[in-house]
């Protein structure tokens, strides 16, 4: 039996993103729509472990994609970020759906933490992430979360890299916003809805977790 995963496409001249509408963080890009969908398919097994950690049953076995939205991207898309709030992102969230978003975002953060803790400091250099090593990637992801917190209406002090208390405090405050049911309106009179915020936050953490995995040199036998 084939399981259908609904997808939104965000396309610019040089880069296209395919994002799974109901799975925050599951978004991959390619030069074309078909390349983005193939990349999305390639990453399904990696995302499945994140969904499982969140207590969600992710489709396994035969899957197919159904594109429900096609949106013109912009400079953010070209830069490498799924940056458009889609129509699907404007759907309301019930208390149960908000809880699901929170669990998936928390699982994405946990995956980044796990990968970074196991990785060497020095990573393989090259086009996949350039020259940043593990600690710099983790710091970048943390500072991005601090910027994302402002999009949720939170005016918090910047967390301290390596300080578990400040990192957990930032994350808990962000999850508290996402845990609230929503009618689909933008948060804090800014630009992001709850569903888009969950998607963007989880995507960024997973993108860098997978980058660290991909750039870790294999251990010598």
MODAVEN-V598514 format. One record per residue. RES is the residue in one small letter. PSI is psi in radians with two decimals (NA if undefined). OMEGA is omega in degrees with one decimal (NA if undefined). Layout:
BEGIN
res-><RES/RES>
psi-><PSI/PSI>
omega-><OMEGA/OMEGA>
END
This chain:
BEGIN
res-><x/x/x/x/x/x/x/x/x/x/x/x/x/x/x/x/x/x/x/x/x/x/x/x/x/x/x/x/x/x/x/x/x/x/x/x/x/x/x/x/x/x/x/x/x/x/x/x/x/x/x/x/x/x/x/x/x/x/x/x/x/x/x/x/x/x/x/x/x/x/x/x/x/x/x/x/x/x/x/x/x/x/x/x/x/x/x/x/x/x/x/x/x/x/x/x/x/x/x/x/x/x/x/x/x/x/x/x/x/x/x/x/x/x/x/x/x/x/x/x/x/x/x/x/x/x/x/x/x/x/x/x/x/x/x/x/x/x/x/x/x/x/x/x/x/x/x/x/x/x/x/x/x/x/x/x/x/x/x/x/x/x/x/x/x/x/x/x/x/x/x/x/x/x/x/x/x/x/x/x/x/x/x/x/x/x/x/x/x/x/x/x/x/x/x/x/x/x/x/x/x/x/x/x/x/x/x/x/x/x/x/x/x/x/x/x/x/x/x/x/x>
psi-><2.33/2.28/2.31/2.31/2.12/2.51/2.57/2.38/2.35/1.93/2.27/2.97/-0.63/-0.20/2.50/2.40/2.45/2.14/2.24/2.08/-0.69/0.20/1.55/2.27/-0.27/1.57/2.33/2.80/2.87/3.06/-0.43/2.98/-0.77/-0.65/-0.67/-0.73/-0.64/-0.72/-0.70/-0.77/-0.70/-0.51/0.00/-0.77/-0.60/-0.64/-0.54/-0.65/-0.56/-0.80/-0.72/-0.70/-0.45/-0.02/0.39/2.46/1.92/2.51/2.35/2.89/-2.51/2.21/2.73/2.74/2.40/2.01/2.00/-0.36/2.50/2.08/2.50/2.22/-3.12/-2.62/-0.60/-0.71/-0.83/-0.61/-0.44/0.51/2.29/1.66/0.08/2.36/1.99/2.98/-0.67/-0.56/-0.27/0.13/2.56/2.81/2.20/2.98/-0.68/-0.72/-0.66/-0.71/-0.69/-0.77/-0.78/-0.77/-0.65/-0.68/-0.80/-0.66/-0.61/-0.77/-0.77/-0.68/-0.75/-0.78/-0.78/-0.82/-0.79/-0.67/-0.54/-0.27/2.67/2.82/-0.75/2.19/2.78/2.29/2.76/-2.99/-0.43/1.47/-0.01/-2.35/0.06/2.41/-3.14/-0.88/-0.61/-0.62/-0.79/-0.74/-0.74/-0.79/-0.68/-0.75/-0.55/-0.73/-0.67/-0.70/-0.69/-0.60/-0.61/-0.60/-0.36/0.01/0.29/2.16/1.31/2.66/2.64/2.37/2.79/2.11/2.30/-0.19/1.80/-0.66/-0.81/-0.60/-0.83/-0.61/-0.74/-0.83/-0.73/-0.68/-0.69/-0.73/-0.58/-0.62/-0.82/-0.39/-0.27/2.35/2.67/2.61/0.10/-0.02/2.89/2.66/2.39/0.55/0.55/-2.22/-0.37/2.44/2.98/-0.76/-0.73/-0.72/-0.80/-0.77/-0.84/-0.79/-0.83/-0.73/-0.81/-0.75/-0.77/-0.66/-0.72/-0.54/-0.81/-0.57/-0.82/-0.77/-0.79/-0.45/0.10/2.21/2.39/2.53/2.54/2.50/NA>
omega-><-179.0/177.1/-178.5/174.1/-179.5/-169.3/169.0/179.2/176.3/-167.6/172.5/-174.4/-174.5/-178.3/177.7/174.3/169.0/-176.1/176.8/-170.5/-173.8/-178.2/-177.7/178.3/-178.3/179.7/177.5/-175.7/175.8/-179.4/-179.3/177.4/-178.6/178.6/178.4/178.2/177.0/176.9/177.6/178.2/-178.2/-176.2/-179.4/179.5/-179.5/178.0/-177.0/179.9/177.0/178.1/179.2/178.4/177.6/-179.1/-178.8/177.6/-177.6/-179.7/174.8/-179.4/-175.2/178.8/172.9/179.4/173.0/-179.7/179.9/179.4/171.6/-176.2/175.4/178.6/-179.2/-177.1/177.5/177.2/179.7/-179.5/178.0/-178.2/172.0/-162.3/-178.3/171.0/-175.3/174.3/178.4/178.4/-178.4/175.4/174.9/173.2/174.9/175.3/-179.8/179.3/177.3/177.2/178.4/177.3/-178.9/-178.0/180.0/176.0/179.1/178.8/176.9/176.2/-179.1/179.5/177.0/179.1/-178.3/-178.0/-179.0/-179.6/-177.6/-173.4/170.9/177.7/-177.8/-179.2/177.3/178.6/179.5/-174.0/-178.8/178.3/176.5/-172.1/-177.6/174.7/-167.0/-175.7/179.7/176.1/179.8/178.7/177.2/-179.8/179.9/180.0/174.6/177.1/177.8/176.4/178.4/179.2/177.5/176.9/176.1/179.6/-177.3/176.8/-174.9/174.1/179.5/177.2/-179.4/178.4/179.6/-179.8/-174.0/-176.7/-177.3/178.2/179.6/178.5/176.7/-176.4/-179.7/178.1/178.6/179.0/178.9/176.8/-177.5/-178.5/-178.4/174.3/-175.5/174.6/179.0/178.2/178.1/-179.1/172.2/180.0/178.4/-174.4/-171.9/168.3/-179.7/-178.5/178.2/179.1/178.8/-179.3/-176.1/-178.5/-179.4/179.7/-175.9/178.9/-179.4/179.0/-179.4/173.2/-179.3/174.6/179.5/178.1/-175.4/-176.1/176.1/178.8/177.3/-179.8/176.7/177.4/NA>
END
